[in-house]
Amino acid sequence: MKIRHALSASALGVTALMVAGCDDSDNDVDTGSSDSSTPSSLVSRMSTADKIAMLHGTTDPEGLAGAGYLAGVPRLGIPPLRLTDGPLGVRTTEPATAMPAPIGLASTFDPSIATRYGEVIGVEGKSHRQDVLLSPMTNIVRTPLAGRNFETLGEDPYLASRMVTGEIEGIQRQGLMATVKHYVANNQERDRMSIDANVGQRALREIYLPAFKAAVDADVASIMCAYNRLNGNYNCENDETLNTILRDEWGYQGFVMSDWYATHSTEDSIRAGLDMEMPNDTYYGDALRNAVNDGTVDEGLLNRSVERILGQMSRFGLLGHDRNDDTDVDTEANAQISRDTAEAGSVLLRNENATLPWNADQLGTVAVIGPTAERLLFGGGGSSAVNPLETVSPLDALRRALGDNADIRYAPGISLDGDPVPASALRAGNGGDSNGLQAMSEGGTQRVDQTVDFVGDDALTAGSQWTWTGRLVAPESGDYRLLIQTAGGAGTVTLDGEEIATTGGLFSNRVLQSADGLSVASQIVSLEAGSVHELEITGEAGAQIGVTEGDPDSKLQIRFAWVSPEIRRQTLADARTLASQADHVVVFGFNEGSEGEDRDTLDLPLFQNDMINAVTEAADDPVVVLNTDGPVTMPWLDQSGAVLETWYPGQEGGLAIAAMLLGDATPGGRLPVTFPTSLDDSPTASDRRYPGVDGVVHYDEGVLVGYRWYDYYDVAPLFAFGYGLTYGNVTYSGAQLTHGDSGYVVRVTARNDGDHAAVAVPQVYVGAASGTPVVVAPKQLAGFARATLEPGDSQEIEIPVTDQVLRYWSEDDNDWTPAAGQHDVYLGQSIDQVSVIGQISVD
C-alpha cells in the first residue's frame, strides 16, 4: 500500500499521556527449566491417561481454585493449574481488591491505566494461589441491552485493542496467565448457549476480531472460546476461527479453553483446536480416551494440545522447580489504583452553569437521594462478582469529607428491600379467610404463619425445607414489586402457577443485597384491587447457590416482601420534600448489569426515572450520579444541573464519587460507547438483529457498529462516542498531521485556562475515501491520547495514527485491501466534535 499525505493546521487542541511500550520480555517469566522438564520432553513421557488429565477440568481437592482446576501430572512434576474469574478483580473465596468495571477502564482512553489495573489483578491472583485469570473480556458492545457490557472495553475495535494490550501486559508481568474472552461474536446473554451469530467476513475481521488479534500480539497465554455458534458452528469446534485464523494466520502459540460447559463434541472440538474442556470431562474424559483407542482421534492431537498448555506453564515458571506463591501485596496501593481508575473513567456528561464541583465551604444542607448512595454498587453480577476488601458508600464518603461543614440528609427515593408482605394481604389455605399462609416443613410440621419473615434469630433450622401456600390479595390497583430474600439457602416465589423469582441461582439474584445482607430476587407484577392470586413460597436451608455447594449447617433466613404502590408513593414523596428543602442535591440512579441476562429496556429500572424526575422538578441544578452497565435514557436530562456516569466504580467508588463532587478529583472519562436517544435508534433495534429470530441473530448492520451506525445514517445520539466534559477549561491550538518513519502522527497543544485541574483526551478519526466499493463508516477512531493539566498548564501531545483504518477486508480477495483515495483526518473531543486537520492519500 502506497500512502501520500497532505498537511493542514487547525486551531483545535487536546492532551494526552502516552503510554510507554513494554518490551516483549515483560510478558515472559524466567522458567529455569531443565531439558527434562521441557514441554516436548514431558509429553514424550506421558501415558494417554496423563495427557487426557491435562485436557479437562476437575474438582480442586484443596478448594482453592476460584473457577476451574486442572489436575496436572504429579509423577512427572507437573503441578495443577488453578483458574479464577477476574474481569473486575480476583474472584475466590478470599477477599480481593474490587476494581472498577472494564467499561469504566475503557473510558479512561489510557492503556497505561489498563496496565496498572492488570498489575493489581495479576499480583493478587498470584497471592491467592491462582495460575490463570479468566480475563480480560474484549467482546465488542453491539447492542446496548447486553447484560455483560460492563465487562467489555467498549464498541470500538481500536480502543479495545489498545486497552486489552495494556491490561494483558499488566496481568502477565506479575506471573499470572491472562485469558482473553469470549472468542468470538459473543455479544449478548440472551440465548447465549445456542444462538447462531450470522456475521459477514468484513464485520468479523474489522469489528469483532481485531481486539483478539491484539491480545495474541500481546502474547496472551490463553483464549476462551464462547458459548454461541458462529455462522452455523459452535465456537469451541470452529475450525475457521480456531485453526485457520488463530493459528495459521496469527501464529498463536498459547492454548484454547472452552467457556464453562461450552464444549459440544470430542472429535470435532479437538480437531478444530480446542485444547482444554472446562470445567469437567464430559467430552475430554472417557469419550476422548475411547476416541483415541478406537482410532477416531489421533494421539498426535492430544500431544499438540498438551504441549500448548505445558508451553505456557513453562513460560510462566510452573515447570521444573518448586512452586513459590509468596507474593507481597500492597492492598493500600492497590486500593489507590482502583480509586484512581474510578476517577479517571467517570464521565461528566452534563455540567450546566458549572454546577460541579461543589464548594465544600458553601454547601449548607445537602440532600443525598437514591439507594446506591447508601449502598455502593461497586460491580456487576455473575462470574465477575468480587468479594471486596472493603467498601465505603458515597453517602458515608461525603460525611467523612465534609464533617460539620454541611448538614447531610438522606432519603432512599425508592425502596430496594420493601416491607414484609403483611398478613392482611395473605390468605391461608384453599378456602378459608384466615390471614397469613399455610406453612409445611418437609418433616410434616404444619402451621399458619402471619408473614414469611424468618431472619436473624428467627432463622429456620439447618437442613429444613419449607413450603408456604395460600393466596395474595391486592389492597389497591397498581404495580407491586414482589421480593424473595434469603441467606443460608435458596427460595422461590410462584404466583398463579408461574415461578416469578428465585434466589440461589448463579444469575438469578440481584446484584445488590438487602440491608441485612440477604440475597434478593424480585419481579414487578400489575395487580387489580381486590384480585386474588394463588401463591406458593419455598425455602431450602443449605441449598446449592449457583455452582457453589451448599452448607448443610446453614440456617435458612427467608423473607417474602413487597414494594406496594403505597410504599412507592411515600418514599417518592419523602425524596421530593427533602430535595425541595436542600441547598444542594445529588440523586443516584442505577441498573444491575449481570451475566446471564440482558436488559429489556434502556430505562432505569424500579421506577427510578420517576424518582429523578421528582427530584429535578423540586431542586435547582441537582446532580445526577449514574451507576450503570452502559447507556440509559434520561428523560430528566434537561432539568438536571450535572450528570456524572461512574459505571460500576469498584470498592473505592464511594470515595471517588465524593472526591469528584467536591472537586478533589476531576472526572476524566470519555464514552467508549454511544448513548442513544432511544432504543429504536440503535443499530440492533430489529428482532432480526437482536435478540434474533428462530435461533439466529443476524449481524446485517455489517461494520456499522456503534458510532459508525449513527454517523453513517446521521442519527443524533443522546451522547456520542468519545464524549465527556472536564473541570477546568481546555483550549487547543496548533494541530498538525505529520508523517515519519514510524507512520503518521498528530501533534497538538492543549492548555487549561480554568481554575480546576482538567483532563484532555484528544481523539483522531480518519474519514472514508470517496469511491470505496464497500460500505465504510464516515469516520473511524485512529488514535487518542490523554493528559491531566493543572490550571494554567499547557502540553504538546503526540498521537500516533494507526493505518489499519486505511484498508478494509475484501470478501472477494479474502484479504486486506487498501482503501484507495483521499482520507480526511479529523481531530476533536468526540466523534461528533471534530475538525479536519489534514489528508492522507492512498494509492
Buried (B, 14 or more C-beta within 10 A) or exposed (E): EEBEBEEBEBEBBBBBBBBEEBEEEBBBBEBEBEEEBBBEBBBEEBEEEBBBBBBBBBEBEEEBBBBBBBBBBEEBBBBBBBBBBBBBBBBBEBBBBBBBBBBBBBBBBBBBBBBBBBBBBBBBBBBBBBBBBBBBBBBBBBBBBBBBBBBBBBBBBBBBBBBBBBBBBBBBBBBBBBBBBBBBBBBBBBBBBEBBBBBBBBBBBBBBBBBBBBBBBBBBBBBBBBBBBBBEBBBBBBEBBBBBBBBEEBEBEBBBBBBBEBBBBBBBBBBBBBBBBBBBBBBBBEBBBEBBEEEEBEEEBBBBBBBBBBBBBBBBBBBBEEEEEEBEBEBEBBBBBBBBBBBBBBBBBBBEEEBBBBEBEEBEBBBBBBBBBBBBBBBBBBBBBBBBBEBBBBBBBBBEBBEEBBEBBBBBBBBBBBBBBBBEBBBBBEEEEBBBBBBBBEEEEEEBBBBBBBBEEEBBEBBBBBBBBBBBBBBEEBEBBBBBBBBBBBBBBBBEEEEBBBBBBBBBBBBBBBEEEBBBBBBEBEBEEEEEBBBBBBBBBBBBBBEEEBBEEBBBBBBBBBBBBEBBEEBBEBBBBBBBEBBBBBBBBBBBBBBBBBBEEBBBBBBBBBBBBBBBEBBBBBBBBBBBBBBBBBEBBEBBBBBBBBBBBBBBBBBBBBBBBBBBBBBBBBBBBBBBBEBEBBBBBEEBBBBBEEEBBBBBBBBBBBBBBBBBEEBEBBBBBBBBBBBBBBBBBBBBBBBEEEEBBBBBBBBBBBEBBBBBBBBBBBBBBEEBEBBBBBBBBBBBBBBBBEBEBBBBBEBBBBBBBBBBBBEEEEEBBBBBBBBBBBBBBBBBBBBBBBBBBBE
